[in-house]
Amino acid sequence: MARIIAPIESRANHAIMLVLLSQLVLLVLDVSAKWLSVEGMPTTEIVFARYGMHLFLLLLLFLPVTGRSLFHSNNWKLEILRGACLLFTTGLNFLAMRYLPLTVTSAIQFTSPLIICAMSGPLLGDKVGWRRWLAILVGFSGILIIVRPGTEAFQPAALLSLGCAFFLALFSILTRKLAGVDSALTQQFYAGATPVILLAPIAFTDWVWPSQPISWVAFAVMGAAGLGGHYLNSVAHRYATPATLAPFSYLSLLYLAVASWLIFNQPPDRWFILGAAIIITSGLYIWLRERSLHKSRTSVDAAAER
C-alpha cells in the first residue's frame, strides 16, 4: 500500500486549535495517572498500561487501514529516540505525581518551552539572543518560587518534574524534525511501541490490578487519551514550529489546577500562582519575540526576492 506522508505546512491558527484540543484530551491522561498513583499502583505498571493500551488501540483501529506501512519509517533511529524521550517524560511525570500535586508537576513541566528555546540553537540551528536568554532565566526563577528549595516546603520530587520538562522539550523538537518525514500514525506507533518494548522486562515484576471500578476506568482510558492527545499534537507540529505552539499549552495549567482542586483536594497555593505566572509570562515573551523575528526574516526574504 502506498504511503502518503503529509508535508509540512504553515497554518499556525489551525495548529494552535489542535494543540488546545490535545491538552483537553491529555488532561484525562494526567488525572487518571494521578488517581492510580494515589491508589498505590507501581509507576512502571502505570506507564506500561498507558502505552500498552495506546499501542493496542493504534493497531486495532489503524493497522487494517494502513497495512504494513504503519511500521515503515524513513528515520527509525530518530523515531526510537523520540519514543525513549516520551518514556522518560511519562515515567518521571507519573513518579512525581505520587508525591506532588498536579499543579506543581504541571507548572514545572511548562518550563519545557524555555528549554526548547535554549536547545533550539544547537538542535535546530536557531540563534537565541540575549533577550530570550534573559526570559529563560526569569522563567526558571518561577520554578524556584514554586518549589522553594532550602525551605521545609521543598520536595525533592520536584527534580523529577524538571527532568520531565527536559525530556518533553527534546521530544517536542524531535517531533518537529519528524514532521514531513513520517506520518503522524507512524510516529504514534513508535511512540507506543518503544516504551512497551523497553518496559516489558520489568513491568510485570510487581503487578497490581485496580481495586475499585473508578480505578479500572482510569486504567483503561489512559491509553486512549494518550493516543488521541499525542496524535493531535503530532499533526499540530506539521503546521507550526514548537516555539510557536508551546506557549498555548499553558491553558492546561488552568485545567489541571481545577482538576487537582476538585478531584484530589489539592488547591493551588499563592506560591504556585506567582511562580506559574512568571513561567507563563516568560514563555509568552519568548513566543512574541519569536513571532517578531520571524516577521523580520520574512520581510527581508521578500525584499531580497524583489
C-alpha positions as CSV (number, residue, x, y, z in Angstrom):
1,M,0.0,0.0,0.0
2,A,1.4,3.4,-1.0
3,R,2.3,5.6,1.9
4,I,1.2,9.2,1.8
5,I,3.1,11.5,4.2
6,A,1.6,14.9,4.5
7,P,4.2,17.7,4.0
8,I,5.0,20.4,6.5
9,E,2.6,23.4,6.1
10,S,2.4,26.9,7.6
11,R,-1.1,27.0,9.2
12,A,-0.4,28.4,12.7
13,N,-4.1,29.0,13.7
14,H,-5.1,25.5,12.8
15,A,-2.1,24.1,14.7
16,I,-3.0,26.2,17.8
17,M,-6.5,24.8,17.8
18,L,-5.2,21.2,17.6
19,V,-2.8,21.9,20.5
20,L,-5.6,23.3,22.7
21,L,-7.7,20.2,21.9
22,S,-4.8,17.9,22.6
23,Q,-4.4,19.5,26.1
24,L,-8.0,18.7,27.0
25,V,-7.6,15.1,26.0
26,L,-4.3,14.8,27.8
27,L,-5.9,16.2,30.9
28,V,-7.8,12.8,31.2
29,L,-4.4,11.0,31.0
30,D,-2.9,13.1,33.8
31,V,-5.9,12.8,36.1
32,S,-6.1,9.0,35.5
33,A,-2.4,8.5,36.2
34,K,-2.5,10.6,39.3
35,W,-5.5,8.6,40.5
36,L,-3.7,5.3,40.0
37,S,-0.6,6.6,41.7
38,V,-2.6,7.7,44.8
39,E,-4.1,4.2,44.9
40,G,-0.6,2.8,45.1
41,M,-0.1,1.2,41.7
42,P,3.6,0.9,40.8
43,T,4.8,3.6,38.4
44,T,6.3,1.1,35.9
45,E,2.9,-0.6,35.7
46,I,1.0,2.7,35.1
47,V,3.4,3.7,32.3
48,F,3.3,0.2,30.8
49,A,-0.5,0.2,30.9
50,R,-0.7,3.7,29.4
51,Y,1.5,2.7,26.4
52,G,0.2,-0.8,26.1
53,M,-3.3,0.4,25.6
54,H,-2.0,3.1,23.3
55,L,-0.3,0.5,21.1
56,F,-3.3,-1.9,21.2
57,L,-5.8,0.7,20.1
58,L,-3.5,2.0,17.4
59,L,-3.0,-1.4,15.9
60,L,-6.7,-2.2,16.2
61,L,-8.0,0.9,14.6
62,F,-5.4,1.8,12.0
63,L,-3.5,-1.4,11.0
64,P,-6.4,-2.7,8.9
65,V,-6.4,0.6,7.0
66,T,-2.7,1.4,6.6
67,G,-1.3,-2.2,6.4
68,R,2.5,-2.6,7.0
69,S,3.1,1.0,6.0
70,L,2.2,1.8,9.6
71,F,5.6,0.3,10.7
72,H,7.7,1.9,7.9
73,S,9.8,4.8,9.0
74,N,12.2,7.0,6.9
75,N,14.2,7.6,10.1
76,W,13.6,4.8,12.5
77,K,16.5,5.8,14.7
78,L,15.0,9.2,15.3
79,E,11.6,7.6,16.0
80,I,13.1,5.3,18.6
81,L,15.0,8.2,20.3
82,R,11.7,10.2,20.3
83,G,9.9,7.2,21.8
84,A,12.6,6.9,24.5
85,C,12.2,10.6,25.3
86,L,8.5,10.1,25.7
87,L,9.0,7.2,28.0
88,F,11.3,9.2,30.3
89,T,8.9,12.1,30.2
90,T,6.0,10.0,31.2
91,G,7.8,7.9,33.8
92,L,9.3,10.9,35.6
93,N,6.0,12.7,35.5
94,F,4.0,9.8,36.9
95,L,6.6,9.2,39.6
96,A,6.5,12.9,40.6
97,M,2.7,12.8,40.7
98,R,3.0,10.3,43.6
99,Y,4.5,13.0,45.8
100,L,3.4,16.3,44.4
101,P,0.1,18.0,43.4
102,L,-0.9,18.1,39.7
103,T,-0.5,21.9,39.9
104,V,3.2,21.7,40.9
105,T,4.2,18.9,38.4
106,S,2.4,20.7,35.6
107,A,3.9,24.1,36.4
108,I,7.4,22.7,36.3
109,Q,6.7,20.8,33.1
110,F,5.8,24.1,31.5
111,T,9.3,25.2,31.6
112,S,9.7,23.0,28.5
113,P,9.1,26.0,26.2
114,L,12.0,27.7,27.9
115,I,14.2,24.6,27.5
116,I,13.1,24.3,23.8
117,C,14.2,27.9,23.3
118,A,17.6,27.1,24.9
119,M,18.1,23.9,22.9
120,S,16.8,25.3,19.6
121,G,20.3,26.7,18.8
122,P,22.3,23.5,18.8
123,L,19.5,21.2,17.7
124,L,17.5,23.3,15.2
125,G,20.1,25.9,14.2
126,D,18.2,28.9,15.6
127,K,20.0,31.9,17.0
128,V,18.9,32.7,20.6
129,G,19.7,36.3,21.5
130,W,20.2,37.9,25.0
131,R,16.5,38.9,25.4
132,R,15.3,35.3,25.1
133,W,18.1,34.1,27.3
134,L,17.0,36.6,29.9
135,A,13.4,35.4,29.6
136,I,14.6,31.8,30.1
137,L,16.4,32.8,33.3
138,V,13.3,34.7,34.6
139,G,11.2,31.7,33.8
140,F,13.4,29.4,35.8
141,S,13.1,31.8,38.7
142,G,9.4,30.9,38.6
143,I,10.3,27.3,39.3
144,L,12.3,28.3,42.4
145,I,9.3,30.2,43.7
146,I,7.1,27.2,43.3
147,V,9.4,24.5,44.8
148,R,11.2,26.8,47.3
149,P,14.5,24.9,47.7
150,G,16.1,25.2,51.1
151,T,12.7,25.5,52.9
152,E,10.6,22.9,54.6
153,A,8.1,23.1,51.7
154,F,10.7,21.8,49.2
155,Q,10.1,18.3,47.8
156,P,13.0,16.6,46.1
157,A,10.4,15.1,43.7
158,A,10.3,18.5,42.0
159,L,13.6,17.5,40.4
160,L,11.7,14.6,38.7
161,S,9.3,17.1,37.2
162,L,12.3,19.2,36.0
163,G,13.8,16.1,34.3
164,C,10.4,15.5,32.8
165,A,10.4,19.1,31.3
166,F,13.8,18.5,29.7
167,F,12.8,15.3,28.0
168,L,9.4,16.8,27.0
169,A,11.4,19.7,25.3
170,L,13.6,17.2,23.5
171,F,10.5,15.1,22.5
172,S,8.9,18.3,21.0
173,I,12.0,19.1,19.0
174,L,12.2,15.6,17.6
175,T,8.5,15.7,16.8
176,R,9.2,18.8,14.6
177,K,12.2,17.1,13.0
178,L,10.0,14.1,12.0
179,A,7.2,16.3,10.6
180,G,7.0,15.6,6.9
181,V,9.4,12.6,7.3
182,D,6.9,10.1,8.8
183,S,3.2,10.1,9.0
184,A,1.5,11.0,12.3
185,L,0.3,7.4,12.7
186,T,3.8,6.0,12.2
187,Q,5.1,8.4,14.8
188,Q,2.4,7.2,17.2
189,F,3.3,3.6,16.5
190,Y,6.9,4.2,17.5
191,A,5.8,6.4,20.4
192,G,3.8,3.5,21.8
193,A,6.0,0.5,20.8
194,T,9.3,1.9,22.1
195,P,8.1,2.3,25.8
196,V,6.3,-1.0,25.7
197,I,9.4,-2.9,24.5
198,L,11.7,-1.1,26.9
199,L,9.4,-1.7,29.9
200,A,8.3,-5.2,29.2
201,P,11.1,-6.9,31.1
202,I,10.2,-5.2,34.4
203,A,6.6,-4.2,34.1
204,F,5.2,-7.4,35.4
205,T,7.5,-7.9,38.4
206,D,5.3,-6.1,40.8
207,W,1.9,-6.0,39.0
208,V,-1.2,-4.8,41.0
209,W,-4.7,-4.8,39.5
210,P,-7.0,-1.8,40.2
211,S,-9.1,-2.3,43.3
212,Q,-12.2,-0.3,42.5
213,P,-14.4,0.4,39.5
214,I,-13.3,4.0,39.0
215,S,-9.7,2.8,39.0
216,W,-10.5,0.3,36.3
217,V,-11.9,3.2,34.2
218,A,-8.7,5.3,34.8
219,F,-6.6,2.2,33.9
220,A,-8.5,1.7,30.6
221,V,-8.8,5.3,29.4
222,M,-5.1,6.3,29.9
223,G,-4.0,4.7,26.6
224,A,-6.9,6.1,24.6
225,A,-6.3,9.6,26.0
226,G,-2.6,9.4,25.4
227,L,-3.0,8.1,21.8
228,G,-5.6,10.8,21.0
229,G,-3.7,13.7,22.6
230,H,-0.3,12.9,21.1
231,Y,-1.8,12.2,17.7
232,L,-3.3,15.7,17.7
233,N,0.0,17.1,18.9
234,S,1.9,15.3,16.1
235,V,-0.5,16.8,13.5
236,A,-0.2,20.2,15.0
237,H,3.6,20.1,14.6
238,R,3.2,19.7,10.9
239,Y,1.5,23.1,10.7
240,A,3.8,25.1,13.1
241,T,7.1,25.0,15.0
242,P,7.5,24.0,18.7
243,A,8.3,27.6,19.6
244,T,5.0,28.8,18.1
245,L,2.9,26.1,19.7
246,A,4.4,25.6,23.2
247,P,3.0,28.8,24.9
248,F,-0.6,27.8,24.0
249,S,-0.3,24.6,26.0
250,Y,-0.3,26.8,29.2
251,L,-4.0,26.7,29.2
252,S,-3.8,23.2,30.5
253,L,-2.4,24.6,33.7
254,L,-5.8,26.0,34.4
255,Y,-7.5,22.7,33.6
256,L,-5.1,20.8,35.9
257,A,-5.4,23.3,38.7
258,V,-9.2,22.8,38.7
259,A,-8.9,19.0,38.5
260,S,-6.4,19.0,41.3
261,W,-8.7,21.0,43.5
262,L,-11.9,19.2,42.7
263,I,-10.7,15.6,42.4
264,F,-7.7,15.4,44.7
265,N,-8.5,18.3,47.1
266,Q,-5.1,19.9,46.4
267,P,-5.9,23.6,45.5
268,P,-3.1,25.8,44.2
269,D,-1.4,28.0,46.8
270,R,-0.1,31.5,46.4
271,W,3.4,30.4,45.6
272,F,2.2,28.2,42.7
273,I,0.1,31.2,41.3
274,L,3.1,33.6,41.5
275,G,5.6,31.1,40.1
276,A,3.3,29.9,37.3
277,A,2.5,33.5,36.3
278,I,6.3,34.2,35.9
279,I,6.8,31.0,33.9
280,I,3.9,31.7,31.6
281,T,5.0,35.4,31.2
282,S,8.5,34.3,30.2
283,G,7.1,31.7,27.8
284,L,4.8,34.2,26.1
285,Y,7.6,36.7,25.8
286,I,9.7,34.1,24.0
287,W,6.8,33.4,21.7
288,L,6.2,37.1,20.9
289,R,9.9,37.5,20.3
290,E,9.9,34.5,18.0
291,R,7.0,36.0,16.0
292,S,8.7,39.3,15.7
293,L,11.9,37.7,14.5
294,H,10.0,35.5,12.0
295,K,8.2,38.5,10.6
296,S,11.5,40.4,10.2
297,R,13.1,37.4,8.4
298,T,10.1,37.1,6.2
299,S,10.2,40.8,5.3
300,V,14.0,40.6,4.5
301,D,13.4,37.5,2.3
302,A,10.6,39.2,0.4
303,A,12.7,42.3,-0.2
304,A,15.5,40.1,-1.5
305,E,13.2,38.4,-3.9
306,R,12.1,41.7,-5.3
